[in-house]
Structure formats: C-alpha cells, structure tokens
Amino acid sequence: MNKPPEQHSNRTVIPFSRKDPCVKEPDIEWHKLKSELLNAVREGALTADDLFVDEHDRQAIADERTFIARFGFDRPRRFRESLIRLKHAADLTDREIRLMGFTSSLRLGAHGVQLAASRGFAVFGRAAIGLLALHMLYAWLLAAHSSSPAPILVLKLVGVAVMLALMGLCVHQLCVRPWLIQKRTELGRS
C-alpha cells in the first residue's frame, strides 16, 4: 500500500493519504522572495509608525522634561512611547491626555497604555451635577419669596449661581469627561 518515495530530477515526491497525492518540496527562491516580502512589510510597519509621530512627539518621547512640559506628568520612556501611539490611534488631544493623567484614567498594561476611566465615577459625577442643579432651583425659589431689596437679592442669587455653576463644571471635568473621552475613543475604534 505505501510505496517508497519516487525520485524525479532533483525533487523528492512523497505520497500522502489525506492530502494531495504528491507534495513537492518548496523552492529556495520562494523562501528568498518570502523573506524579502516579510522584511519589506516590517520596514513599512516601522516607517508607518514614524509617519504618525511628528517632531514634537519624538522630543516628548526622548526628553523627559519636554514630556512633563507638554502633558503635565512624568512617566518612563516605554510609557511615553505607548502614550504617543495611543494619542494618534485614538485621536486624542494633548489637553485630553493631560486630563486623563490628572484624573488617573491612564493605565499601563501588557498591551501599552490604555484608557481606564471609571464608569461609576462618571455616574457619581452626574448625580452630583443633578444635586447642584437642585440647589440652584432651591436658590431661585428662595429668591422669589425673599423680602430683601432687589439689588442685594440679585447679587446673592448671581453669587450662588456662579458658585454652583463652577462646582458643576469642576465635577463634570473631573468625573464625567474622562468617561466621555474613553467612550468616544471606543466608538471610534469599532
């Protein structure tokens, strides 16, 4: 049933029962072409990464002080390279990266830097903004039933409104916005 391998010119033909009746050994030229193609693809991938990185990014990766001046926090070189790649892949701005770093929403994992904003923290932020809005409504109701003279009442109401609006803006920036940035980048990738 099994025949010995047959010799044809300089190639050996070995019959297999499950596959093609005769399998030829690959040419050496084919291996050379394959290795040249793989090398060209690797070089292209390396230069493609360099195309996204401009001079400011190279300086930020190479120089720690430039990175600190640009993003406001300090990380090792491996983290800096991964962060610049993430910046271009997710289309983030420097301000967004600064905010994500300030709120500790950047995590260095096995696959590089990842966005790690907390959904629970965003829900807490929205609830806090809702409470601030209720306080604003309460201030308006108190002002409507106040017996104070109009100019003093207006000053008090404007002061409370500005204070509550600033508190709401801070809560939005620190709690809600990192989650919105992460959600936007996830939608952009899919």
CORWORA-V276028 format. One record per helix or strand of 2 or more residues. SS is the DSSP state (helix for helix, strand for strand). FROM is the first residue (numbers start at 0). TO is the last residue. Records with the same first field share a line. If there is no record, write none. Layout:
SS=FROM-TO ; FROM-TO
This chain:
strand=5-7 ; 10-13 ; 105-108 ; 111-114
helix=27-51 ; 54-61 ; 63-70 ; 76-88 ; 93-101 ; 118-143 ; 149-188
